[in-house]
Amino acid sequence: MLIHRTEPCHHAEWIKPVAIHLPLCAALEIYSPLIALDMLMYRWPNDHGPEYTQARQNCLDALVGKCDLETARESFMIASNHAHVLNVH
């Protein structure tokens, strides 16, 4: 499904999920900016550097159509790597 960049896309999913492993939690595959934003806001380790801030903003922007999905995915991957929760297959 092609979603126009400026349309809200709460239901949109990434083509390829991002695999993470949070403390005290089983490994997860994150498929969308909505779920990524939930992880960042409520389940993220206490590592809130600029990568975290950018990922949060990009995921939020993707949900309201201000940022493309791939940019949000890439910034979430960078934040995950920085917080040492990214699972590399």
Buried (B, 14 or more C-beta within 10 A) or exposed (E): EEBEEEEEBEEBBBEEBBBBEBEEEEEBEBBBBBBBBBBBEEBBEEEEEEBBEBBBBBBBBBBEBEBBBEBBBBBBBBBBBBBEBBEEE
